[in-house]
Amino acid sequence: MVGTAWDNFDHRGSRWACRDLSSGEMVSSSMCYGLTKDDRHWPGMAVPPGYRGMPDP
């Protein structure tokens, strides 16, 4: 898959992060600008691998 999507997860409360669809890596939230915040690509509230607690890498 190509593009980005929002991911909702639980890290000391609910958080939204922008992730690359092909790698799953977190990217700048500006890459998800204008996209609807839904969690259909990464369902569940598990913290993404590699998450360092920063709101915007």
N, C-alpha and C positions, 0 to 999 in steps of 0.2 A: 504494500500500500504506500501511496505517496501522500504527503501532507502532514497536518498536525491535528490534534484533538485535545479537548479538556479532559482531565482526570480528577475525580473527586476522591479523596482519601482521608483517613483519620490519623493525624499526627498532632496530639494535644488539641484536638478539636478538628472540625471539618476544614479541609483545605482544597483549593483548586489549583492545579498546575497544568501547564501546557506540555504535551509530550509529542515527540515525533512518532508517526504511525509505523514507519518501517523498523526503527530501532527500539522504540519504547523509551528512549532517553528523554529527560526533561530538557526543554528549550525555553527561551525567553517567552514570557507571556504575550509579547507583542506579535509572536508568530501565530497566535490564536485569536488575534483581534477580529471581531465581527462574527466569530463562531458561537453558536449556542452552547451554553454550558450544560452538557449532558454527559453521562458516564456509560455510554454504550460500548466503548472500545475496551475499557478496563473495568468491568463491573466488580463490585465489592469495595471494601474500604481499606484494603491492605496498602501499606506504604510502598511506593514504587522503589525498586532496586536502585541503589545509588543516591537516594534522597539524602541530602545533608542538612536539611532544616532551613535552607535558604529559600525565601519566597520566589526569587526570580534569578536563575543562574545566568 
